[in-house]
Amino acid sequence: MDEIIYSPCGLICNDCAWYKGEAEPKCLGCKTVDGKPFWGTCLTFSCVAEHGVEHCGLCEDFPCDDFMGRYDPREGPSNAVLRAGLLAYRAKHGDEKAIELTRKREKEH
C-alpha cells in the first residue's frame, strides 16, 4: 500500500480527486508544495508550521476561530466542525485510527 498522505487540516490527500488526478489541475499534496497548492497559499499549512505542530489537532490553540472559519464553501461551516472532531480524534488516537474513522464516515455518506 502506498504511504498515506494526511494533511495538517485533516484531509487525506490519497482520497482527494485532485491528488489522484481525477480532477484538474492535479495537486501534489500540501506537504510536497510547501502549503502552496494550485489554488493559492494555504493559511492552515502556514499556521501549523508557525506553531511547530504536525497537524491542527496537536496545537494548544485548537480549535481556534481561524480554523473554524476555514472550510470548503461547497460544504459550508459544518465541514470545519467535522474536521475539528476528526483532528481531535487524530491527536488522541493517532493517524491510523483517524484515517480508518474518516474513511468509514466517507463510505456512509
PDB file as gemmi writes it, atoms N, CA and C in Angstrom:
CRYST1    1.000    1.000    1.000  90.00  90.00  90.00 P 1                      
ATOM      1  N   MET A   1       0.839  -1.180   0.000  1.00  0.00           N  
ATOM      2  CA  MET A   1       0.000   0.000   0.000  1.00  0.00           C  
ATOM      3  C   MET A   1       0.885   1.244   0.000  1.00  0.00           C  
ATOM      4  N   ASP A   2       0.486   2.241  -0.759  1.00  0.00           N  
ATOM      5  CA  ASP A   2       1.229   3.497  -0.801  1.00  0.00           C  
ATOM      6  C   ASP A   2       1.134   4.214   0.540  1.00  0.00           C  
ATOM      7  N   GLU A   3       2.115   5.053   0.801  1.00  0.00           N  
ATOM      8  CA  GLU A   3       2.103   5.855   2.017  1.00  0.00           C  
ATOM      9  C   GLU A   3       0.877   6.770   2.014  1.00  0.00           C  
ATOM     10  N   ILE A   4       0.211   6.846   3.153  1.00  0.00           N  
ATOM     11  CA  ILE A   4      -0.940   7.726   3.292  1.00  0.00           C  
ATOM     12  C   ILE A   4      -0.427   9.135   3.544  1.00  0.00           C  
ATOM     13  N   ILE A   5      -0.931  10.083   2.774  1.00  0.00           N  
ATOM     14  CA  ILE A   5      -0.563  11.488   2.943  1.00  0.00           C  
ATOM     15  C   ILE A   5      -1.741  12.165   3.630  1.00  0.00           C  
ATOM     16  N   TYR A   6      -1.521  12.601   4.854  1.00  0.00           N  
ATOM     17  CA  TYR A   6      -2.569  13.181   5.693  1.00  0.00           C  
ATOM     18  C   TYR A   6      -2.212  14.643   5.924  1.00  0.00           C  
ATOM     19  N   SER A   7      -3.043  15.538   5.462  1.00  0.00           N  
ATOM     20  CA  SER A   7      -2.740  16.968   5.540  1.00  0.00           C  
ATOM     21  C   SER A   7      -2.894  17.499   6.963  1.00  0.00           C  
ATOM     22  N   PRO A   8      -2.258  18.610   7.269  1.00  0.00           N  
ATOM     23  CA  PRO A   8      -2.363  19.211   8.597  1.00  0.00           C  
ATOM     24  C   PRO A   8      -3.784  19.636   8.971  1.00  0.00           C  
ATOM     25  N   CYS A   9      -4.630  19.903   7.975  1.00  0.00           N  
ATOM     26  CA  CYS A   9      -6.000  20.346   8.257  1.00  0.00           C  
ATOM     27  C   CYS A   9      -6.979  19.193   8.382  1.00  0.00           C  
ATOM     28  N   GLY A  10      -6.518  17.963   8.155  1.00  0.00           N  
ATOM     29  CA  GLY A  10      -7.373  16.804   8.359  1.00  0.00           C  
ATOM     30  C   GLY A  10      -7.896  16.129   7.114  1.00  0.00           C  
ATOM     31  N   LEU A  11      -7.389  16.473   5.948  1.00  0.00           N  
ATOM     32  CA  LEU A  11      -7.801  15.808   4.719  1.00  0.00           C  
ATOM     33  C   LEU A  11      -6.826  14.683   4.392  1.00  0.00           C  
ATOM     34  N   ILE A  12      -7.340  13.599   3.846  1.00  0.00           N  
ATOM     35  CA  ILE A  12      -6.491  12.506   3.393  1.00  0.00           C  
ATOM     36  C   ILE A  12      -6.235  12.753   1.909  1.00  0.00           C  
ATOM     37  N   CYS A  13      -5.038  13.196   1.604  1.00  0.00           N  
ATOM     38  CA  CYS A  13      -4.710  13.547   0.220  1.00  0.00           C  
ATOM     39  C   CYS A  13      -4.965  12.381  -0.727  1.00  0.00           C  
ATOM     40  N   ASN A  14      -4.611  11.171  -0.319  1.00  0.00           N  
ATOM     41  CA  ASN A  14      -4.758   9.998  -1.176  1.00  0.00           C  
ATOM     42  C   ASN A  14      -6.194   9.787  -1.649  1.00  0.00           C  
ATOM     43  N   ASP A  15      -7.165  10.313  -0.911  1.00  0.00           N  
ATOM     44  CA  ASP A  15      -8.569  10.130  -1.253  1.00  0.00           C  
ATOM     45  C   ASP A  15      -9.142  11.311  -2.041  1.00  0.00           C  
ATOM     46  N   CYS A  16      -8.329  12.316  -2.293  1.00  0.00           N  
ATOM     47  CA  CYS A  16      -8.778  13.544  -2.954  1.00  0.00           C  
ATOM     48  C   CYS A  16      -8.714  13.404  -4.478  1.00  0.00           C  
ATOM     49  N   ALA A  17      -9.763  13.831  -5.160  1.00  0.00           N  
ATOM     50  CA  ALA A  17      -9.820  13.750  -6.627  1.00  0.00           C  
ATOM     51  C   ALA A  17      -8.685  14.521  -7.287  1.00  0.00           C  
ATOM     52  N   TRP A  18      -8.298  15.663  -6.725  1.00  0.00           N  
ATOM     53  CA  TRP A  18      -7.206  16.452  -7.307  1.00  0.00           C  
ATOM     54  C   TRP A  18      -5.871  15.737  -7.126  1.00  0.00           C  
ATOM     55  N   TYR A  19      -5.673  15.150  -5.964  1.00  0.00           N  
ATOM     56  CA  TYR A  19      -4.425  14.428  -5.706  1.00  0.00           C  
ATOM     57  C   TYR A  19      -4.328  13.184  -6.593  1.00  0.00           C  
ATOM     58  N   LYS A  20      -5.451  12.485  -6.758  1.00  0.00           N  
ATOM     59  CA  LYS A  20      -5.471  11.263  -7.577  1.00  0.00           C  
ATOM     60  C   LYS A  20      -5.446  11.557  -9.076  1.00  0.00           C  
ATOM     61  N   GLY A  21      -5.558  12.833  -9.458  1.00  0.00           N  
ATOM     62  CA  GLY A  21      -5.542  13.198 -10.865  1.00  0.00           C  
ATOM     63  C   GLY A  21      -6.888  13.030 -11.544  1.00  0.00           C  
ATOM     64  N   GLU A  22      -7.951  12.855 -10.761  1.00  0.00           N  
ATOM     65  CA  GLU A  22      -9.299  12.719 -11.316  1.00  0.00           C  
ATOM     66  C   GLU A  22      -9.926  14.080 -11.594  1.00  0.00           C  
ATOM     67  N   ALA A  23      -9.330  15.123 -11.060  1.00  0.00           N  
ATOM     68  CA  ALA A  23      -9.775  16.500 -11.286  1.00  0.00           C  
ATOM     69  C   ALA A  23      -8.547  17.303 -11.696  1.00  0.00           C  
ATOM     70  N   GLU A  24      -8.779  18.380 -12.389  1.00  0.00           N  
ATOM     71  CA  GLU A  24      -7.678  19.226 -12.853  1.00  0.00           C  
ATOM     72  C   GLU A  24      -7.742  20.580 -12.184  1.00  0.00           C  
ATOM     73  N   PRO A  25      -6.602  21.173 -11.874  1.00  0.00           N  
ATOM     74  CA  PRO A  25      -5.253  20.649 -12.078  1.00  0.00           C  
ATOM     75  C   PRO A  25      -4.890  19.652 -10.985  1.00  0.00           C  
ATOM     76  N   LYS A  26      -3.969  18.766 -11.283  1.00  0.00           N  
ATOM     77  CA  LYS A  26      -3.523  17.769 -10.315  1.00  0.00           C  
ATOM     78  C   LYS A  26      -2.789  18.460  -9.174  1.00  0.00           C  
ATOM     79  N   CYS A  27      -3.056  17.988  -7.977  1.00  0.00           N  
ATOM     80  CA  CYS A  27      -2.405  18.510  -6.775  1.00  0.00           C  
ATOM     81  C   CYS A  27      -1.402  17.469  -6.286  1.00  0.00           C  
ATOM     82  N   LEU A  28      -0.261  17.911  -5.841  1.00  0.00           N  
ATOM     83  CA  LEU A  28       0.774  17.009  -5.338  1.00  0.00           C  
ATOM     84  C   LEU A  28       0.711  16.813  -3.828  1.00  0.00           C  
ATOM     85  N   GLY A  29      -0.226  17.490  -3.173  1.00  0.00           N  
ATOM     86  CA  GLY A  29      -0.325  17.421  -1.718  1.00  0.00           C  
ATOM     87  C   GLY A  29       0.353  18.614  -1.081  1.00  0.00           C  
ATOM     88  N   CYS A  30      -0.243  19.146  -0.029  1.00  0.00           N  
ATOM     89  CA  CYS A  30       0.255  20.399   0.547  1.00  0.00           C  
ATOM     90  C   CYS A  30       1.671  20.292   1.101  1.00  0.00           C  
ATOM     91  N   LYS A  31       2.039  19.127   1.614  1.00  0.00           N  
ATOM     92  CA  LYS A  31       3.404  18.978   2.140  1.00  0.00           C  
ATOM     93  C   LYS A  31       4.432  19.049   1.018  1.00  0.00           C  
ATOM     94  N   THR A  32       4.109  18.467  -0.118  1.00  0.00           N  
ATOM     95  CA  THR A  32       5.030  18.460  -1.262  1.00  0.00           C  
ATOM     96  C   THR A  32       5.241  19.858  -1.821  1.00  0.00           C  
ATOM     97  N   VAL A  33       4.183  20.663  -1.836  1.00  0.00           N  
ATOM     98  CA  VAL A  33       4.271  22.007  -2.419  1.00  0.00           C  
ATOM     99  C   VAL A  33       4.419  23.086  -1.344  1.00  0.00           C  
ATOM    100  N   ASP A  34       4.802  22.663  -0.142  1.00  0.00           N  
ATOM    101  CA  ASP A  34       5.060  23.581   0.965  1.00  0.00           C  
ATOM    102  C   ASP A  34       3.888  24.529   1.227  1.00  0.00           C  
ATOM    103  N   GLY A  35       2.669  23.964   1.216  1.00  0.00           N  
ATOM    104  CA  GLY A  35       1.485  24.746   1.550  1.00  0.00           C  
ATOM    105  C   GLY A  35       1.027  25.716   0.481  1.00  0.00           C  
ATOM    106  N   LYS A  36       1.468  25.492  -0.756  1.00  0.00           N  
ATOM    107  CA  LYS A  36       1.067  26.372  -1.855  1.00  0.00           C  
ATOM    108  C   LYS A  36       0.465  25.534  -2.988  1.00  0.00           C  
ATOM    109  N   PRO A  37      -0.741  24.987  -2.744  1.00  0.00           N  
ATOM    110  CA  PRO A  37      -1.391  24.176  -3.783  1.00  0.00           C  
ATOM    111  C   PRO A  37      -1.838  25.038  -4.962  1.00  0.00           C  
ATOM    112  N   PHE A  38      -2.417  24.393  -5.954  1.00  0.00           N  
ATOM    113  CA  PHE A  38      -2.816  25.076  -7.189  1.00  0.00           C  
ATOM    114  C   PHE A  38      -3.750  26.255  -6.958  1.00  0.00           C  
ATOM    115  N   TRP A  39      -4.491  26.255  -5.859  1.00  0.00           N  
ATOM    116  CA  TRP A  39      -5.474  27.313  -5.634  1.00  0.00           C  
ATOM    117  C   TRP A  39      -4.923  28.502  -4.859  1.00  0.00           C  
ATOM    118  N   GLY A  40      -3.678  28.446  -4.384  1.00  0.00           N  
ATOM    119  CA  GLY A  40      -3.089  29.580  -3.667  1.00  0.00           C  
ATOM    120  C   GLY A  40      -2.280  29.137  -2.460  1.00  0.00           C  
ATOM    121  N   THR A  41      -2.119  30.022  -1.498  1.00  0.00           N  
ATOM    122  CA  THR A  41      -1.376  29.706  -0.277  1.00  0.00           C  
ATOM    123  C   THR A  41      -2.352  29.238   0.803  1.00  0.00           C  
ATOM    124  N   CYS A  42      -2.048  28.117   1.396  1.00  0.00           N  
ATOM    125  CA  CYS A  42      -2.896  27.552   2.443  1.00  0.00           C  
ATOM    126  C   CYS A  42      -2.536  28.180   3.786  1.00  0.00           C  
ATOM    127  N   LEU A  43      -3.454  28.941   4.336  1.00  0.00           N  
ATOM    128  CA  LEU A  43      -3.212  29.603   5.618  1.00  0.00           C  
ATOM    129  C   LEU A  43      -3.116  28.600   6.762  1.00  0.00           C  
ATOM    130  N   THR A  44      -3.835  27.506   6.662  1.00  0.00           N  
ATOM    131  CA  THR A  44      -3.770  26.476   7.701  1.00  0.00           C  
ATOM    132  C   THR A  44      -2.391  25.826   7.719  1.00  0.00           C  
ATOM    133  N   PHE A  45      -1.841  25.522   6.556  1.00  0.00           N  
ATOM    134  CA  PHE A  45      -0.500  24.934   6.472  1.00  0.00           C  
ATOM    135  C   PHE A  45       0.520  25.882   7.105  1.00  0.00           C  
ATOM    136  N   SER A  46       0.421  27.157   6.780  1.00  0.00           N  
ATOM    137  CA  SER A  46       1.340  28.164   7.342  1.00  0.00           C  
ATOM    138  C   SER A  46       1.204  28.249   8.848  1.00  0.00           C  
ATOM    139  N   CYS A  47      -0.022  28.199   9.343  1.00  0.00           N  
ATOM    140  CA  CYS A  47      -0.281  28.304  10.782  1.00  0.00           C  
ATOM    141  C   CYS A  47       0.315  27.110  11.537  1.00  0.00           C  
ATOM    142  N   VAL A  48       0.133  25.911  10.995  1.00  0.00           N  
ATOM    143  CA  VAL A  48       0.693  24.707  11.612  1.00  0.00           C  
ATOM    144  C   VAL A  48       2.217  24.825  11.694  1.00  0.00           C  
ATOM    145  N   ALA A  49       2.831  25.305  10.618  1.00  0.00           N  
ATOM    146  CA  ALA A  49       4.290  25.484  10.615  1.00  0.00           C  
ATOM    147  C   ALA A  49       4.714  26.501  11.673  1.00  0.00           C  
ATOM    148  N   GLU A  50       3.982  27.607  11.774  1.00  0.00           N  
ATOM    149  CA  GLU A  50       4.303  28.639  12.772  1.00  0.00           C  
ATOM    150  C   GLU A  50       4.189  28.100  14.197  1.00  0.00           C  
ATOM    151  N   HIS A  51       3.227  27.218  14.430  1.00  0.00           N  
ATOM    152  CA  HIS A  51       3.022  26.659  15.768  1.00  0.00           C  
ATOM    153  C   HIS A  51       3.896  25.433  16.034  1.00  0.00           C  
ATOM    154  N   GLY A  52       4.620  24.961  15.023  1.00  0.00           N  
ATOM    155  CA  GLY A  52       5.538  23.845  15.201  1.00  0.00           C  
ATOM    156  C   GLY A  52       4.866  22.518  15.518  1.00  0.00           C  
ATOM    157  N   VAL A  53       3.688  22.281  14.926  1.00  0.00           N  
ATOM    158  CA  VAL A  53       2.977  21.027  15.140  1.00  0.00           C  
ATOM    159  C   VAL A  53       2.744  20.330  13.798  1.00  0.00           C  
ATOM    160  N   GLU A  54       2.492  19.033  13.862  1.00  0.00           N  
ATOM    161  CA  GLU A  54       2.274  18.248  12.640  1.00  0.00           C  
ATOM    162  C   GLU A  54       0.907  18.513  12.027  1.00  0.00           C  
ATOM    163  N   HIS A  55      -0.093  18.705  12.889  1.00  0.00           N  
ATOM    164  CA  HIS A  55      -1.450  18.984  12.409  1.00  0.00           C  
ATOM    165  C   HIS A  55      -2.198  19.811  13.437  1.00  0.00           C  
ATOM    166  N   CYS A  56      -3.285  20.411  13.012  1.00  0.00           N  
ATOM    167  CA  CYS A  56      -4.039  21.340  13.854  1.00  0.00           C  
ATOM    168  C   CYS A  56      -4.466  20.732  15.188  1.00  0.00           C  
ATOM    169  N   GLY A  57      -4.821  19.452  15.187  1.00  0.00           N  
ATOM    170  CA  GLY A  57      -5.281  18.806  16.410  1.00  0.00           C  
ATOM    171  C   GLY A  57      -4.244  18.791  17.521  1.00  0.00           C  
ATOM    172  N   LEU A  58      -2.979  18.987  17.191  1.00  0.00           N  
ATOM    173  CA  LEU A  58      -1.913  18.995  18.191  1.00  0.00           C  
ATOM    174  C   LEU A  58      -1.580  20.395  18.700  1.00  0.00           C  
ATOM    175  N   CYS A  59      -2.226  21.405  18.163  1.00  0.00           N  
ATOM    176  CA  CYS A  59      -1.947  22.790  18.542  1.00  0.00           C  
ATOM    177  C   CYS A  59      -2.639  23.133  19.859  1.00  0.00           C  
ATOM    178  N   GLU A  60      -1.946  23.849  20.713  1.00  0.00           N  
ATOM    179  CA  GLU A  60      -2.533  24.232  22.009  1.00  0.00           C  
ATOM    180  C   GLU A  60      -3.704  25.200  21.849  1.00  0.00           C  
ATOM    181  N   ASP A  61      -3.804  25.871  20.717  1.00  0.00           N  
ATOM    182  CA  ASP A  61      -4.899  26.811  20.470  1.00  0.00           C  
ATOM    183  C   ASP A  61      -6.102  26.164  19.771  1.00  0.00           C  
ATOM    184  N   PHE A  62      -6.000  24.893  19.432  1.00  0.00           N  
ATOM    185  CA  PHE A  62      -7.046  24.194  18.682  1.00  0.00           C  
ATOM    186  C   PHE A  62      -8.233  23.857  19.563  1.00  0.00           C  
ATOM    187  N   PRO A  63      -9.435  23.994  19.051  1.00  0.00           N  
ATOM    188  CA  PRO A  63      -9.835  24.588  17.781  1.00  0.00           C  
ATOM    189  C   PRO A  63      -9.929  26.103  17.915  1.00  0.00           C  
ATOM    190  N   CYS A  64      -9.317  26.796  16.998  1.00  0.00           N  
ATOM    191  CA  CYS A  64      -9.303  28.256  17.048  1.00  0.00           C  
ATOM    192  C   CYS A  64     -10.309  28.834  16.048  1.00  0.00           C  
ATOM    193  N   ASP A  65     -10.579  30.111  16.176  1.00  0.00           N  
ATOM    194  CA  ASP A  65     -11.515  30.773  15.262  1.00  0.00           C  
ATOM    195  C   ASP A  65     -11.024  30.729  13.820  1.00  0.00           C  
ATOM    196  N   ASP A  66      -9.704  30.828  13.619  1.00  0.00           N  
ATOM    197  CA  ASP A  66      -9.167  30.770  12.257  1.00  0.00           C  
ATOM    198  C   ASP A  66      -9.489  29.424  11.611  1.00  0.00           C  
ATOM    199  N   PHE A  67      -9.225  28.326  12.326  1.00  0.00           N  
ATOM    200  CA  PHE A  67      -9.516  27.006  11.777  1.00  0.00           C  
ATOM    201  C   PHE A  67     -11.007  26.858  11.487  1.00  0.00           C  
ATOM    202  N   MET A  68     -11.835  27.258  12.430  1.00  0.00           N  
ATOM    203  CA  MET A  68     -13.277  27.081  12.270  1.00  0.00           C  
ATOM    204  C   MET A  68     -13.846  27.944  11.141  1.00  0.00           C  
ATOM    205  N   GLY A  69     -13.122  28.986  10.770  1.00  0.00           N  
ATOM    206  CA  GLY A  69     -13.557  29.851   9.673  1.00  0.00           C  
ATOM    207  C   GLY A  69     -13.066  29.408   8.307  1.00  0.00           C  
ATOM    208  N   ARG A  70     -12.258  28.359   8.276  1.00  0.00           N  
ATOM    209  CA  ARG A  70     -11.723  27.855   7.001  1.00  0.00           C  
ATOM    210  C   ARG A  70     -12.397  26.536   6.657  1.00  0.00           C  
ATOM    211  N   TYR A  71     -13.179  26.566   5.604  1.00  0.00           N  
ATOM    212  CA  TYR A  71     -13.881  25.357   5.179  1.00  0.00           C  
ATOM    213  C   TYR A  71     -14.185  25.450   3.693  1.00  0.00           C  
ATOM    214  N   ASP A  72     -14.478  24.318   3.132  1.00  0.00           N  
ATOM    215  CA  ASP A  72     -14.836  24.248   1.720  1.00  0.00           C  
ATOM    216  C   ASP A  72     -16.188  24.935   1.554  1.00  0.00           C  
ATOM    217  N   PRO A  73     -16.256  26.023   0.779  1.00  0.00           N  
ATOM    218  CA  PRO A  73     -17.522  26.742   0.638  1.00  0.00           C  
ATOM    219  C   PRO A  73     -18.632  25.884   0.034  1.00  0.00           C  
ATOM    220  N   ARG A  74     -18.266  24.823  -0.669  1.00  0.00           N  
ATOM    221  CA  ARG A  74     -19.281  23.928  -1.218  1.00  0.00           C  
ATOM    222  C   ARG A  74     -19.947  23.104  -0.131  1.00  0.00           C  
ATOM    223  N   GLU A  75     -19.261  22.955   1.015  1.00  0.00           N  
ATOM    224  CA  GLU A  75     -19.780  22.141   2.103  1.00  0.00           C  
ATOM    225  C   GLU A  75     -20.278  22.967   3.283  1.00  0.00           C  
ATOM    226  N   GLY A  76     -19.832  24.198   3.403  1.00  0.00           N  
ATOM    227  CA  GLY A  76     -20.282  25.077   4.477  1.00  0.00           C  
ATOM    228  C   GLY A  76     -19.532  24.862   5.783  1.00  0.00           C  
ATOM    229  N   PRO A  77     -19.913  25.607   6.825  1.00  0.00           N  
ATOM    230  CA  PRO A  77     -19.217  25.573   8.113  1.00  0.00           C  
ATOM    231  C   PRO A  77     -19.198  24.200   8.781  1.00  0.00           C  
ATOM    232  N   SER A  78     -20.163  23.341   8.466  1.00  0.00           N  
ATOM    233  CA  SER A  78     -20.161  22.014   9.085  1.00  0.00           C  
ATOM    234  C   SER A  78     -18.911  21.232   8.698  1.00  0.00           C  
ATOM    235  N   ASN A  79     -18.290  21.585   7.568  1.00  0.00           N  
ATOM    236  CA  ASN A  79     -17.043  20.959   7.141  1.00  0.00           C  
ATOM    237  C   ASN A  79     -15.950  21.188   8.174  1.00  0.00           C  
ATOM    238  N   ALA A  80     -15.845  22.408   8.695  1.00  0.00           N  
ATOM    239  CA  ALA A  80     -14.829  22.722   9.714  1.00  0.00           C  
ATOM    240  C   ALA A  80     -15.129  21.985  11.015  1.00  0.00           C  
ATOM    241  N   VAL A  81     -16.391  21.890  11.377  1.00  0.00           N  
ATOM    242  CA  VAL A  81     -16.775  21.196  12.613  1.00  0.00           C  
ATOM    243  C   VAL A  81     -16.407  19.710  12.510  1.00  0.00           C  
ATOM    244  N   LEU A  82     -16.711  19.098  11.389  1.00  0.00           N  
ATOM    245  CA  LEU A  82     -16.380  17.691  11.179  1.00  0.00           C  
ATOM    246  C   LEU A  82     -14.870  17.475  11.232  1.00  0.00           C  
ATOM    247  N   ARG A  83     -14.108  18.309  10.507  1.00  0.00           N  
ATOM    248  CA  ARG A  83     -12.649  18.152  10.512  1.00  0.00           C  
ATOM    249  C   ARG A  83     -12.063  18.398  11.901  1.00  0.00           C  
ATOM    250  N   ALA A  84     -12.649  19.312  12.664  1.00  0.00           N  
ATOM    251  CA  ALA A  84     -12.162  19.564  14.025  1.00  0.00           C  
ATOM    252  C   ALA A  84     -12.325  18.310  14.884  1.00  0.00           C  
ATOM    253  N   GLY A  85     -13.462  17.672  14.768  1.00  0.00           N  
ATOM    254  CA  GLY A  85     -13.682  16.437  15.525  1.00  0.00           C  
ATOM    255  C   GLY A  85     -12.717  15.340  15.111  1.00  0.00           C  
ATOM    256  N   LEU A  86     -12.518  15.201  13.815  1.00  0.00           N  
ATOM    257  CA  LEU A  86     -11.589  14.177  13.320  1.00  0.00           C  
ATOM    258  C   LEU A  86     -10.143  14.477  13.737  1.00  0.00           C  
ATOM    259  N   LEU A  87      -9.772  15.758  13.762  1.00  0.00           N  
ATOM    260  CA  LEU A  87      -8.412  16.117  14.180  1.00  0.00           C  
ATOM    261  C   LEU A  87      -8.216  15.902  15.682  1.00  0.00           C  
ATOM    262  N   ALA A  88      -9.239  16.146  16.474  1.00  0.00           N  
ATOM    263  CA  ALA A  88      -9.155  15.867  17.915  1.00  0.00           C  
ATOM    264  C   ALA A  88      -8.994  14.361  18.134  1.00  0.00           C  
ATOM    265  N   TYR A  89      -9.737  13.577  17.385  1.00  0.00           N  
ATOM    266  CA  TYR A  89      -9.616  12.119  17.446  1.00  0.00           C  
ATOM    267  C   TYR A  89      -8.217  11.689  16.999  1.00  0.00           C  
ATOM    268  N   ARG A  90      -7.725  12.303  15.930  1.00  0.00           N  
ATOM    269  CA  ARG A  90      -6.381  12.004  15.418  1.00  0.00           C  
ATOM    270  C   ARG A  90      -5.316  12.298  16.472  1.00  0.00           C  
ATOM    271  N   ALA A  91      -5.444  13.420  17.174  1.00  0.00           N  
ATOM    272  CA  ALA A  91      -4.474  13.803  18.195  1.00  0.00           C  
ATOM    273  C   ALA A  91      -4.441  12.784  19.333  1.00  0.00           C  
ATOM    274  N   LYS A  92      -5.592  12.250  19.673  1.00  0.00           N  
ATOM    275  CA  LYS A  92      -5.676  11.313  20.793  1.00  0.00           C  
ATOM    276  C   LYS A  92      -5.339   9.877  20.396  1.00  0.00           C  
ATOM    277  N   HIS A  93      -5.755   9.457  19.194  1.00  0.00           N  
ATOM    278  CA  HIS A  93      -5.643   8.047  18.817  1.00  0.00           C  
ATOM    279  C   HIS A  93      -4.657   7.756  17.692  1.00  0.00           C  
ATOM    280  N   GLY A  94      -4.091   8.787  17.067  1.00  0.00           N  
ATOM    281  CA  GLY A  94      -3.094   8.585  16.024  1.00  0.00           C  
ATOM    282  C   GLY A  94      -3.672   8.574  14.617  1.00  0.00           C  
ATOM    283  N   ASP A  95      -2.760   8.685  13.665  1.00  0.00           N  
ATOM    284  CA  ASP A  95      -3.143   8.790  12.253  1.00  0.00           C  
ATOM    285  C   ASP A  95      -3.907   7.569  11.756  1.00  0.00           C  
ATOM    286  N   GLU A  96      -3.415   6.378  12.069  1.00  0.00           N  
ATOM    287  CA  GLU A  96      -4.025   5.165  11.516  1.00  0.00           C  
ATOM    288  C   GLU A  96      -5.499   5.044  11.896  1.00  0.00           C  
ATOM    289  N   LYS A  97      -5.814   5.235  13.162  1.00  0.00           N  
ATOM    290  CA  LYS A  97      -7.214   5.130  13.596  1.00  0.00           C  
ATOM    291  C   LYS A  97      -8.057   6.273  13.033  1.00  0.00           C  
ATOM    292  N   ALA A  98      -7.461   7.468  12.928  1.00  0.00           N  
ATOM    293  CA  ALA A  98      -8.206   8.603  12.377  1.00  0.00           C  
ATOM    294  C   ALA A  98      -8.499   8.400  10.893  1.00  0.00           C  
ATOM    295  N   ILE A  99      -7.556   7.844  10.161  1.00  0.00           N  
ATOM    296  CA  ILE A  99      -7.779   7.553   8.744  1.00  0.00           C  
ATOM    297  C   ILE A  99      -8.892   6.519   8.600  1.00  0.00           C  
ATOM    298  N   GLU A 100      -8.851   5.498   9.432  1.00  0.00           N  
ATOM    299  CA  GLU A 100      -9.893   4.460   9.414  1.00  0.00           C  
ATOM    300  C   GLU A 100     -11.274   5.073   9.674  1.00  0.00           C  
ATOM    301  N   LEU A 101     -11.366   5.929  10.681  1.00  0.00           N  
ATOM    302  CA  LEU A 101     -12.639   6.574  11.005  1.00  0.00           C  
ATOM    303  C   LEU A 101     -13.103   7.500   9.882  1.00  0.00           C  
ATOM    304  N   THR A 102     -12.179   8.266   9.320  1.00  0.00           N  
ATOM    305  CA  THR A 102     -12.515   9.191   8.233  1.00  0.00           C  
ATOM    306  C   THR A 102     -13.055   8.426   7.033  1.00  0.00           C  
ATOM    307  N   ARG A 103     -12.383   7.363   6.668  1.00  0.00           N  
ATOM    308  CA  ARG A 103     -12.816   6.578   5.505  1.00  0.00           C  
ATOM    309  C   ARG A 103     -14.146   5.873   5.770  1.00  0.00           C  
ATOM    310  N   LYS A 104     -14.349   5.422   6.979  1.00  0.00           N  
ATOM    311  CA  LYS A 104     -15.628   4.794   7.343  1.00  0.00           C  
ATOM    312  C   LYS A 104     -16.757   5.811   7.198  1.00  0.00           C  
ATOM    313  N   ARG A 105     -16.533   7.014   7.680  1.00  0.00           N  
ATOM    314  CA  ARG A 105     -17.530   8.079   7.591  1.00  0.00           C  
ATOM    315  C   ARG A 105     -17.842   8.418   6.127  1.00  0.00           C  
ATOM    316  N   GLU A 106     -16.795   8.499   5.307  1.00  0.00           N  
ATOM    317  CA  GLU A 106     -16.977   8.846   3.899  1.00  0.00           C  
ATOM    318  C   GLU A 106     -17.768   7.777   3.147  1.00  0.00           C  
ATOM    319  N   LYS A 107     -17.577   6.506   3.505  1.00  0.00           N  
ATOM    320  CA  LYS A 107     -18.338   5.429   2.869  1.00  0.00           C  
ATOM    321  C   LYS A 107     -19.828   5.531   3.197  1.00  0.00           C  
ATOM    322  N   GLU A 108     -20.128   6.035   4.396  1.00  0.00           N  
ATOM    323  CA  GLU A 108     -21.516   6.137   4.828  1.00  0.00           C  
ATOM    324  C   GLU A 108     -22.229   7.325   4.223  1.00  0.00           C  
ATOM    325  N   HIS A 109     -21.482   8.259   3.644  1.00  0.00           N  
ATOM    326  CA  HIS A 109     -22.104   9.458   3.071  1.00  0.00           C  
ATOM    327  C   HIS A 109     -21.915   9.485   1.606  1.00  0.00           C  
TER     328      HIS A 109                                                      
END                                                                             
